[in-house]
Amino acid sequence: MKARVKWVEERTFVGESGSGHKVVLGTARGPEGRTPGPSPMELVLIGTGGCSAYDVVHILEKGREAVEDCVVELDADRAETEPRVFTRIHMHFIVKGRAMSHDKVKRAIDLSIEKYCSATAMMAKTAAVTHDFEVVDTAVNKAVGMLLRQPSAP
């Protein structure tokens, strides 16, 4: 795997993956007080969530679960002193699909975090990594929505 990072100006950089995708990184604040892109550490956290979400969806699809959506919300703390590594990462998974097995979703998340996700494995060297999840049954939600939208009898 290869990547390249080029300094643009002030504290703004452009990273390019070996596959040709580019992302702006930055910590310099512009006129509106915003940065031009996520900081490198924000990208590490996003990458950790992306790695695990990919695993979860893949495992559920392989198990023939009707997964429709997977969101990982991450909350993390960093050390006060340099190097400011992550010391705590909590991952909250919201997995949506039709009549999915709660146990299979739990197993997919556990397998990702404990076995397959290389980003989580690296982060666990310095951070306490915890997780929880919720399963949203879209078949039930759609049925309820349809019932609520039925025209009333005259």
ABEGO torsion letter per residue (X at the ends): XBBBBBBABEABBBBBBAAGBBBBBBABBBAAGBBABBBAAAAAAAAAAAAAAAAAAAAAAAAGBBBABBBBBBBBBBBABOBBBBABBBBBBBBBEBGBBAAAAAAAAAAAAAAABAAAAAAAAABBBBBBBBBBBAAAAAAAAAAAABBBBX
